[in-house]
Amino acid sequence: MFVAYIRIMKQKLSVLFGFTALMALLLASHVSVAQATGSGPEKKSKKEKKADKNAKIDEMIRLEEEGSIVYPKQTVYGFRLHSDGWAVMFEKGKQKNVNKANLLSFEFGERKHVKEVKLYNGSSGGGFIFGQPLIYGKENNFFYLRTGFGQSYLLGGKGNKNGVAVSAIYKGGLSLGLLKPYYVDISEPSSQTLLAIKWEGGDGQYDEQFLLSPIGSSGIFEGAGETKVKPGVFFQGGLRFDYGRYNEMVSAIETGFNAEYYANEMPIMIGNEPKKMFLNVYVTLEFGRRK
């Protein structure tokens, strides 16, 4: 019986060895055919890799000499003057191709009314200023914070390192208007102590003193906790003139226009009709890097 068991085991092992040998033969044939036909992956030599890298660098140099932007990413900072205020901006860009880039931007600034006049020590519509300079008749500070998406399109390359690249810029997105009450200091009639007050619409206890006898501004942070947020949208279009000597550096001037619309009226000056729509032109000094 033991002899029969040994025979059965020998038969099973023979079958197993035969199957394994057949699989190894098939695998070897497949590899040989793949190598013969060239269908398998080929590893490049160090010399070939170096040649490919040099060719890529040469292509980038050629494009840069033609004025094209060959760097995939850029970061831009800027200070902007509007026809009705100022702003600081930050922008991230990503190239889609040599002429077009997608843009994501953030901006914080202030809008001012055309009738704003800053008064220093001197008359203020009936009183005298002895404190901080104030803007007579101002009801609210109008700040804004906005984020936008857009694109830049290269209209003309630098041509050479001393040239100027011109790009068309457009953006649109969400704008949050921030209305902060404007406070002035007065001398409280009964106690003769300094009192910070704001405009209450004409019916407030100290509205007469707000207009007739302000001593000075209470400071930019007075009333910050009473700031109201008003949602809106914006669209911006302009031209960017990049005069930087090297394409990896951004040195540019941008000029264009803004259009903003808010869901609520934004009162800035007493006695002037508040607006929802704001239109202005701007110029921006920009700097940054590409990589």
C-alpha positions as CSV (number, residue, x, y, z in Angstrom):
1,M,0.0,0.0,0.0
2,F,2.9,2.3,0.8
3,V,4.4,1.6,-2.6
4,A,1.1,2.6,-4.4
5,Y,1.0,5.9,-2.4
6,I,4.6,6.6,-3.6
7,R,3.6,6.0,-7.2
8,I,0.6,8.3,-7.0
9,M,2.8,11.1,-5.5
10,K,5.3,10.7,-8.3
11,Q,2.6,11.1,-10.9
12,K,1.3,14.3,-9.3
13,L,4.8,15.8,-9.1
14,S,5.4,14.9,-12.7
15,V,2.2,16.7,-13.8
16,L,3.1,19.8,-11.6
17,F,6.7,20.0,-13.0
18,G,5.4,19.6,-16.5
19,F,2.9,22.5,-16.1
20,T,5.5,24.7,-14.5
21,A,7.9,24.1,-17.4
22,L,5.2,24.8,-19.9
23,M,4.4,28.2,-18.3
24,A,8.0,29.2,-18.2
25,L,8.4,28.3,-21.8
26,L,5.4,30.4,-22.8
27,L,6.6,33.4,-20.7
28,A,10.1,33.2,-22.3
29,S,8.5,33.1,-25.8
30,H,6.4,36.2,-25.0
31,V,9.4,38.2,-23.8
32,S,11.4,37.1,-26.9
33,V,8.6,38.2,-29.3
34,A,8.2,41.5,-27.5
35,Q,11.9,42.2,-27.7
36,A,12.0,41.2,-31.4
37,T,9.1,43.4,-32.3
38,G,10.2,46.4,-30.2
39,S,6.8,46.6,-28.3
40,G,8.4,46.5,-24.9
41,P,9.5,49.6,-23.0
42,E,13.0,50.8,-24.0
43,K,15.2,52.5,-21.4
44,K,17.0,55.6,-22.7
45,S,20.7,55.9,-22.1
46,K,22.1,58.8,-20.1
47,K,23.3,60.3,-23.4
48,E,19.8,60.2,-24.9
49,K,18.3,61.7,-21.7
50,K,20.8,64.5,-21.7
51,A,20.1,65.2,-25.4
52,D,16.3,65.4,-24.7
53,K,16.9,67.8,-21.8
54,N,19.2,70.1,-23.9
55,A,16.6,70.1,-26.7
56,K,13.9,71.2,-24.3
57,I,16.1,74.0,-22.9
58,D,16.9,75.1,-26.5
59,E,13.2,75.3,-27.3
60,M,12.5,77.4,-24.1
61,I,15.3,79.8,-25.1
62,R,13.9,80.1,-28.6
63,L,10.4,80.8,-27.3
64,E,11.8,83.4,-24.7
65,E,13.7,85.2,-27.4
66,E,10.5,85.4,-29.4
67,G,8.8,87.0,-26.4
68,S,6.8,84.1,-25.3
69,I,6.2,83.3,-21.6
70,V,7.7,79.9,-21.1
71,Y,7.3,79.5,-17.3
72,P,4.3,77.6,-16.1
73,K,3.5,79.6,-12.9
74,Q,3.6,83.2,-11.8
75,T,3.0,85.1,-8.6
76,V,2.3,88.9,-8.8
77,Y,1.9,91.6,-6.1
78,G,0.7,95.1,-6.8
79,F,-0.4,98.5,-5.5
80,R,-3.4,100.0,-7.4
81,L,-4.7,103.5,-7.6
82,H,-8.3,103.9,-8.7
83,S,-10.1,107.0,-9.8
84,D,-12.1,106.6,-6.6
85,G,-9.7,105.0,-4.2
86,W,-6.7,102.6,-3.7
87,A,-6.1,98.8,-3.4
88,V,-3.5,96.2,-2.8
89,M,-3.6,93.0,-4.9
90,F,-2.2,89.5,-5.1
91,E,-2.4,87.2,-8.1
92,K,-1.5,83.6,-9.0
93,G,-1.2,82.6,-12.6
94,K,-0.9,79.3,-14.4
95,Q,0.0,79.1,-18.1
96,K,-2.3,77.1,-20.4
97,N,0.0,77.6,-23.4
98,V,2.7,80.1,-24.5
99,N,0.1,82.9,-25.0
100,K,-2.7,82.3,-22.4
101,A,-2.7,81.9,-18.6
102,N,-5.5,81.3,-16.1
103,L,-5.5,83.8,-13.2
104,L,-6.8,83.7,-9.6
105,S,-6.6,87.1,-7.8
106,F,-7.4,88.7,-4.4
107,E,-7.8,92.4,-3.7
108,F,-8.4,94.6,-0.8
109,G,-9.1,98.4,-1.1
110,E,-11.1,101.4,-0.3
111,R,-13.6,103.4,-2.4
112,K,-13.9,107.1,-1.8
113,H,-16.6,109.6,-2.7
114,V,-15.7,112.4,-5.2
115,K,-16.7,115.0,-2.7
116,E,-14.4,113.8,0.1
117,V,-12.1,116.5,1.4
118,K,-9.7,115.8,4.3
119,L,-9.6,118.7,6.7
120,Y,-6.7,119.4,9.0
121,N,-6.4,122.0,11.8
122,G,-8.8,124.7,10.6
123,S,-12.5,125.3,9.9
124,S,-14.8,122.3,9.4
125,G,-18.1,123.6,8.2
126,G,-18.8,125.6,11.4
127,G,-16.4,124.3,14.0
128,F,-12.6,123.9,14.5
129,I,-10.4,120.8,14.3
130,F,-7.9,120.2,17.0
131,G,-7.7,116.4,16.8
132,Q,-6.9,114.0,14.0
133,P,-7.7,115.1,10.4
134,L,-11.3,114.3,9.4
135,I,-13.4,114.2,6.3
136,Y,-16.3,116.5,6.8
137,G,-19.8,115.0,6.2
138,K,-18.5,111.4,5.8
139,E,-21.0,108.8,6.9
140,N,-19.2,105.5,6.2
141,N,-15.8,104.1,5.2
142,F,-16.3,101.9,2.2
143,F,-13.7,99.1,2.0
144,Y,-14.0,96.0,-0.2
145,L,-12.5,92.5,-0.4
146,R,-12.8,90.6,-3.6
147,T,-11.7,87.4,-5.3
148,G,-11.8,86.8,-9.0
149,F,-11.0,84.4,-11.8
150,G,-9.8,85.3,-15.3
151,Q,-7.2,85.0,-18.0
152,S,-4.4,86.9,-19.5
153,Y,-3.6,86.7,-23.3
154,L,-0.3,87.7,-24.7
155,L,-0.9,90.3,-27.5
156,G,2.8,91.0,-28.2
157,G,6.0,89.5,-26.9
158,K,9.1,91.4,-25.9
159,G,11.0,90.5,-29.0
160,N,14.2,91.1,-27.1
161,K,15.3,91.6,-23.5
162,N,14.8,95.4,-23.7
163,G,11.3,95.1,-25.1
164,V,7.8,95.3,-23.5
165,A,5.3,92.4,-23.4
166,V,1.7,93.5,-23.7
167,S,-1.1,91.3,-22.4
168,A,-4.9,91.7,-22.2
169,I,-6.3,90.9,-18.8
170,Y,-9.9,90.2,-17.8
171,K,-11.3,89.0,-14.5
172,G,-14.7,88.6,-12.8
173,G,-15.9,87.4,-9.4
174,L,-17.3,88.1,-6.0
175,S,-16.8,91.4,-4.2
176,L,-17.7,92.0,-0.5
177,G,-18.4,95.6,0.4
178,L,-17.5,96.5,4.0
179,L,-19.3,99.6,5.4
180,K,-17.8,100.9,8.6
181,P,-19.5,103.8,10.3
182,Y,-17.3,107.0,10.3
183,Y,-16.8,108.3,13.8
184,V,-15.8,111.9,14.8
185,D,-14.8,113.3,18.2
186,I,-16.8,116.0,19.9
187,S,-16.7,117.7,23.2
188,E,-19.7,116.4,25.1
189,P,-21.9,119.5,26.0
190,S,-22.7,118.6,29.6
191,S,-19.5,117.1,30.8
192,Q,-17.0,118.6,28.3
193,T,-15.4,115.2,27.9
194,L,-14.3,113.8,24.5
195,L,-17.0,111.7,22.9
196,A,-16.8,109.6,19.7
197,I,-20.1,109.8,17.7
198,K,-21.4,108.6,14.3
199,W,-24.1,109.9,12.0
200,E,-27.5,108.6,13.0
201,G,-29.5,109.6,9.9
202,G,-30.4,113.2,11.1
203,D,-32.5,112.2,14.1
204,G,-29.7,111.2,16.4
205,Q,-28.9,112.9,19.7
206,Y,-25.6,114.2,18.5
207,D,-26.2,114.6,14.8
208,E,-26.1,118.4,15.0
209,Q,-22.7,118.2,16.7
210,F,-21.5,115.7,14.1
211,L,-21.9,118.4,11.4
212,L,-21.3,121.6,13.3
213,S,-18.6,121.0,16.0
214,P,-16.4,118.0,15.2
215,I,-13.0,118.2,16.9
216,G,-11.4,115.5,14.6
217,S,-11.6,111.9,13.4
218,S,-11.9,109.2,16.0
219,G,-9.5,107.0,14.1
220,I,-9.9,104.2,11.4
221,F,-10.5,101.5,14.0
222,E,-13.3,103.2,15.8
223,G,-16.6,101.4,14.9
224,A,-14.8,98.4,13.3
225,G,-17.1,96.1,15.2
226,E,-20.2,97.7,13.5
227,T,-19.0,96.9,10.0
228,K,-21.7,95.7,7.7
229,V,-21.0,93.2,4.8
230,K,-22.7,93.8,1.5
231,P,-22.3,91.2,-1.3
232,G,-21.6,92.2,-4.9
233,V,-20.0,91.2,-8.1
234,F,-17.3,92.8,-10.3
235,F,-15.8,92.7,-13.8
236,Q,-12.3,94.0,-14.6
237,G,-10.5,94.5,-17.9
238,G,-7.2,96.0,-18.7
239,L,-3.8,95.9,-20.4
240,R,-0.5,94.8,-18.7
241,F,2.8,96.2,-19.9
242,D,5.6,94.0,-18.7
243,Y,8.9,95.8,-19.1
244,G,11.1,93.5,-17.0
245,R,14.4,92.6,-18.6
246,Y,14.0,88.8,-17.9
247,N,10.9,86.8,-18.3
248,E,11.4,85.0,-15.0
249,M,10.8,88.4,-13.2
250,V,7.5,90.3,-13.4
251,S,7.9,94.1,-13.6
252,A,4.8,95.6,-15.0
253,I,2.3,98.5,-15.2
254,E,-1.4,97.6,-15.7
255,T,-4.2,100.0,-16.6
256,G,-7.8,99.3,-17.2
257,F,-11.4,99.7,-15.8
258,N,-13.5,98.2,-13.0
259,A,-17.3,97.7,-12.8
260,E,-18.9,96.7,-9.5
261,Y,-22.5,96.1,-8.5
262,Y,-23.8,95.5,-5.0
263,A,-27.1,94.1,-3.8
264,N,-27.6,97.1,-1.4
265,E,-26.9,100.8,-1.7
266,M,-23.5,101.9,-0.3
267,P,-23.9,105.3,1.5
268,I,-20.6,107.2,1.8
269,M,-21.3,110.9,2.2
270,I,-24.2,112.6,4.0
271,G,-26.6,114.3,1.7
272,N,-25.5,112.4,-1.4
273,E,-27.5,109.7,-3.1
274,P,-26.0,106.2,-2.3
275,K,-25.1,104.0,-5.2
276,K,-25.2,100.3,-6.0
277,M,-23.0,100.5,-9.2
278,F,-19.4,101.8,-9.2
279,L,-17.3,102.4,-12.3
280,N,-13.7,103.5,-12.3
281,V,-10.4,103.4,-14.1
282,Y,-7.1,102.3,-12.5
283,V,-3.4,102.0,-12.8
284,T,-1.3,99.3,-11.0
285,L,2.4,99.0,-10.3
286,E,3.1,95.2,-10.2
287,F,6.1,93.0,-9.4
288,G,6.6,89.2,-9.0
289,R,8.2,86.0,-10.2
290,R,7.7,83.2,-12.7
291,K,8.9,79.7,-12.2
